[in-house]
Amino acid sequence: MTPVIPSRRKRHNSREILLSLYKQRNIIERFSARLKQFRGIATRSDKLKSTFLAAVQFVTAIFAFN
């Protein structure tokens, strides 16, 4: 994995980052925040992995059409 969060300015050994990956990270963070708005997904109330995945796919489809 490559780090995508930039290091602090006062750090002596700053690490290299790709700014394109840092911009794409924002999309993933916003999507996961929107997923957590649905109670069933946030609390992981499904017992089976397949039903949880189906719920995530259903919510993703709802987001795609909004």
C-alpha positions, 0 to 999 in steps of 0.5 A, a space after each residue: 500500500 502506498 500512503 495517500 495522506 500527506 505528512 505534516 509540514 514540520 516532519 523531518 523525513 516527509 514521505 512522497 504521495 501521489 496527489 491523484 490518489 489523494 483526490 480519489 480518496 475523498 470519493 471513497 470517504 464520502 461514499 462510506 459516509 453515505 453508506 453509514 446513513 443506512 442503519 442496517 449497513 452501519 450496524 451490520 445487522 445481517 447474519 449472512 455475508 451475501 445479504 450484507 453484500 446485497 444490501 450494499 449493492 442495493 444502496 449503491 444503486 440508489 446512490 447512482 440514480 440520485 
